Amino acid sequence: MSKVIKKIKEVLSYAPASGVAAPNGRVFFDTFSIPLADVMKLYDRDPTCKSSVDLLAASTVGMGFYTTADEKYEKATEAKAAVDKFCEDINLDGLLNEMAKPLIGCGNDFWLKLTPERLADALRMPIDAVQRIGLSTVPDLKIPYKVTGYQLSGTYSGNAGNELKPEAVIHWHLNSDVPSGFGVGLLQVLLHTLTVDTDKRPSYAWMKAKIEKILPNIFVKYAGPDVVVQLEGQKEDTIKKYESAIKNRPEEGQWLFSGAKSVGVFPVTIDPRARFEYYIDHMVNQFYLGCETPLPRLFSTPGFTEASARAALDLQDMLIKPVQRYIKRQVEKEIFAVTVAQAGFDPVKAKVRLNFGSPETPELNPADLIKAAELGLVRAEEFRKNAVKFGWELWDAQPESTPEQTGVQGKEVK
């Protein structure tokens, strides 16, 4: 954390002419309804939220990426090499994997460009670094338009002020309420309350946490229940002794005595008519719907068939593909194009692109090999070596004398 603060203050200490300090003129500020740090606390502390966000993030960027360039451009190889070297220097693959979790969880992540004039590195800022986003408006209208600056919280402000220019920041955001403002992730909906008329429903995160808090108490109380014993004609000092024992009883339950005329033993049990499981199932299902991925249910709930699991994966693919396209566009615009231009090449002609997954290797089949040999594209010995890879049993050329005459068999080509 101290390294991050040092870097931010170092950038903010530059002169305003360097393109870091933002101008003061604006007419609109966007703020978050729930602090982003509080949203990520839910990710850190709730297993369901963490597994849902981790699974979606891994499905989005976990497969890695490779780059391509337009081969028609005469300097495509050099442009691609410059991008590949920059990606390796800043560990872009690692940064994307770290970024995907807060992007999906709370809808935001912020990278600091070091430095804006010539991109040399990118640093992920703490999720609570940006406090407000300044936005200009459409002329003659009060509609937010373009970002004019990112206002930092007091913890991260530097000597030149507490704002960064848009050119100094890469703001990753999803589902923004206003253009280029703060995004909204999966977890905010679980933290929001809902008011209908004068009735206020607590957040699902609160309800789930409340139930989970009560469950151990229910287990302790009814797995080892209190027992009330009524005894006739107990003296005052005896009752006081039992009262003291009751107040200091262990969690697993204890025998309780009372002075009554008749004798009876009554264990305290839960009313079997109290069918809470339907309410709990409804609340838990709503919580899983808020997490927007069915995969945790596949791991925790029995009864899923292979077909339902495949349908769940297909549904998740539809959720992550738009996020992948957004990340691809952002990387190509904010990083690849800038790197190519800094290396002295034309980013429009080079068209260096980010592609998720691994490069596709053409699959060779015997028909292609035979056709290549007919066209003279491969030599005879090359054809024979490749044919062996398909399981063909080929033998070296036989001598003029027959095997019956020499008793020597041909060698198998390995």
N, C-alpha and C positions, 0 to 999 in steps of 0.2 A: 504493500500500500504506500509506503514512504517513497518508493521509486516512482510510482505513478504521480504522486503529488509533486515531487521534485521536477519531473518532466513537464507537467502542466504549468507550473510556476516559471520554468525556464522559457517555455514558449510565450507565455504572457508577458515576460519581461522584455520581449522585443519591442522596438519602436512601432507606433501605429502604422507607419509607412510600409512595414513589412507584410501587411495583409493579415494580421492576426487580430488586433483589437477592432471591435465592431463599432460602427457609427451609432450615435445615440438616437437618431431620428427614427421613430416607428409609431404605429398607432395601435398595435395589437400584440398581446402576449398570450401564448398558450401554456397552460399549466396542467398538471396531472390531477385527477380526482383522488387517486390513492397513490401515496409515495411509492416509487418503483422499488425502493429497498424493502418496503413492507410486503410488496407482491412477491419478491424473490425469497422472503422469509418463509412464505408458504411453500415454495419449491424446496427450500432447504430442510423443512421440518415435517412435511407431510409425505409419507411414502407413496401414496397414490399419485399426488401431483408430481413428485420427482420422477417416478417411473414413466408417467405419461409424457412429460416434457422430454426426458432423456430418449425415449423411444422415437418420438417424432423428430427430434434433433438428429439422432443417428440415422434415421431413414432419409433425412433431407440432405445431409452433407457427409455422413459417415463413410460413404463409399469412395471418397476422395475425388480428385479431378485431374484432367489433363488439358493441355492447351493445343490449339490448332491455329493455323494462319492461312491466308489466301495464297495458294501456290502460284497464282498468276502474277503476283507482285514480285518483282525481281529481287527484293531484299526481304522476302518473307522469312527466310531462315534466320537472318540476323535479328529481325524484329522479335520473332518468337523466342530466340535465345536470350534476348534482353529481358523479356517478361519472365521466362523460366528462372533466370538467375535472381531476379528481384523476388519472385515467389519463394525461392529457396532461402534467400537472405533474411526475409522477415518471417519465414515459416507461415505462409498464408494458409496452408492446409490446417495447421493447428489453430490459427486465429479464427478461421471459419467454424471449426468445431466448438470452440469456446463461445463464439458469438451466437451460434444457433440456439443455445439453451435460453439465454435471456430474451432473444428475439421472439421465440415461440412462447416462453413463459409470461413475460410482461410486455411484449410487443416493441421493445426498444433495445438498442445497444449503440454505444458511441465510441468511435475511433478517432484519435488525435493524429493528424498528419504531421510528421516531422521531416522537413518543415513544409509549409504550404507552397513556398516559392519553387522548391525543387524536392519532390517527394523522395525521401531517403529511407523512411521507416514509418510504421503505423503502430500506435499504442492504444490498446483498449483502455478506456477510462472506466472508473467505478460507476456502477449503475446509478448512484445518487449524485454524480458530479454535476449534471446539468439540472438546474432548478426551473428555468423558464426558457421558452423559445420565442424570440422576437420575430414577428411577421409583418411584412408590408401588406397593403390592401390593394385591391383592384381600384384604379382611378375612379373617383367620384362615388365609390361604393364602399361599404363597410364589410367587405368579404375578404378573409385572409387569402394571401396570394403566395409571396415568396419569403423565405427565411432571410432575416437581416442579421441575426446573431444568436448565439447560445449563451445564456446567462448562467454562470457557475454558482454553486453554493459557496458560502464563505470559507469552508474548509479547503477548497481547491483554487480560490482566487489568487492572482499574483500581483506584482508591483504595478503593472500597466492597467489594472482593472479586473473586472470579473466576467468579461465577455470574450467570446471567440467568434471570429468571422465565419461565415458558412464555408469559405474555402479551406479553413483549418480543420474541419470536422467531417467525418463520414457518419451520417446518422442513419442507422438501420432501423426501420420502423414498419409495422404492419397495422392495418385497420385503423388508420388515423381518423380521429373525429374531424379534424381540419387538415387541409393540404399541408404536408411537410411538418405537421405538428407531432405531438407525442402519439405513439402508437398504443394499441390495446392488444394484449396477448390473451392466452387461454385462461390465466388464473384470476384476472380482475373480476370476472363474472362470479367467481366463487367467494369473493370478498365483499361484493356489493350487497347492501340491504335493499329491500323493495317496500315502498310505501304505496298502499292503495287506499285512497280517501284518508282516513286517520289511522288506519291499521298499518303497522310496520312489521314486516317479516325480517328476521335476522338473516345474516348471510349463511350460505350453505357451509362455508368453512367453519363458522362459529358453531352451527348445529352439529356438524360431524365431530368437532373437537369436544363439544359438551357431552355427546353420547359416549365418546371414547373415554372421557374423564369419569363418567358415571359407571361404566361397565365394570371396572375393577371393584368399585364399592358394592355393586349388586352381587358380584361373585363372592366377595368376602362375607357379606351379610347373610346370604341365603345358602352358600355352600357350608358355612359353619354358623347356623342361625342362633340367635338368642333364644333362651328358653325361660319362660316365666313359671315359677313354682309357688303355688299358694299354700301357706302353712298356717294353721290356726293358733292364735294366742301367743305370737312372738312378742318379746319384750322390746322396749325402746332401744336399749343398747345393742341388742342383737340386730335390730333393723338398721341402726347406724353402721354397724360393721358390714352388713351386706351392701348398704348404699355406697360405702367407700370402695368395696370390691367391684361394684358395678361401674363406678366412675373410672376405675383403673383396669377395666377389663381388656384382654387382648383382642386383636383384630379378628381372630378366627371365631369369636363368639364365646359366651359364658353362660352359666346357669344363674338366673335371677330369681330371688326369693321375695315374697310379699306376705304380710300378715293377714290372712283371710280365715274365715270360720271354717270353710271347707278346703279340702286338699285337692289339687289338680295340677297336672303338668301339661303345658301348652307350648309347643315349639312354634316360633314365628315363621310363617311361610308366605311366599308370594301368591297372590290370587291368580289361579290358572285362567280366569276369564280375561285377564289383562293381556290381550294379544297385540303386543307392540311390534311384532316382526314386520307387519305390513307397512307400518309407518317408517320403520328403519329402512326397509327395502326401497321405498319410494325416495327417501332422502339420499341414500347411497347411489341409487340409479341416477338421480339428478346430478349428483357430484361427478359421476363418471361421464355423463353427457357433457358437463362443463369442460371436462378434460379433453373431449373430442378425439379420443382414440380408444378403440375397443380392445387393444392388445392386453392391457392389465387384466381385463375380465377373462381372457383366454387362459392366463396363468393362474388365476385365483378361483375361478368358478368351474366346477365340473359340468360335463354334459355337452360341451361344444363338439360338433362334428367337424370333419375335415372340410366339408363344404362351407359350413358357417365360418370357420377360421379363414378360408380362402376369401370369402366375401368380406370379412373384416379387413383383410390386407388390401383388397381392391379399394375399399372405402378409404383406407388410410392413404393409399397412393393418390387418390383424388385430392386429398387435403394437402399433401406435401408438394405436389407438382407446382402449384402457383408460387409457393415459397421458394422453390428451387429456381423458377424463372426470374423471380425478383432478385435473388442473390446473384444470379448470373449477370443480369443487366447492371446491377450496382458495381460488381467487381470489374466488369469490362469498361464501364464508364469512368469510375473513380480511380482505378488502379492500372488496368492494362493500357488504356488509351494514353494516360499520363506518362507511363513508363516508356511506351513506344516513342512518344513525342520527345521525351527527354533524351532518348538514345539517338535522336536525329533522323527518325524514320516517320513516314506518313501513317498515322493510325487508321485513317479512313481506307487507305489502300491495303494496309497490312491485314486488317480485320482479324486481329488476334482474339480468339474466343475461348471461353471457359466451358468445358464439357464434363459433366459429372460421370463418374465411373472410370473404367479402364478402356484404352484404345481397342477397337475391335480388330482382331487378327483374322485375315482372310482364311477361310477353311479350304484346304487343298483336297481335291478328290482325284481318283485315278483317271477319269476322263480328261480333266484339265492337263494332267501330266502327259498323257498320250498325245493330246492335241499339241502341246508345247514341243514334244519330240518330233511330231510330223512337220511342224513349222520351222524346225531347226533352232528353236530357242534354247534348248538344252542339249548337251553332248550325250553320247551313248552311255559313257560311264556315269554321268550325273543322273540319267534316267534310271539306270540299274540301281544306284544307291538309294534314290527316292522310292523306287518301286518296292525295295525290301522293307521300307517303313510301313507299307500297306499290307505286309504279310506275305508278299510274293517270295517264293523260294527260287532263287536264281543261282546258277552254277558258273564257275569259271569256264573258259573255252577249253574243249577237250583236245588233247594231242592228236596227231595224225593216226597213231595206232589206237586200236580199240581197247577198251578196258579188259576184254577177255584176253588180249594178247599181253598186256602189261600187268594186269592185276591191280592197277591203281585207279581209284575212284576220284572224280572231280571234287573240288572243295566247295563247300557251301559259302555263299557270300553273306557275311554277317552285317 
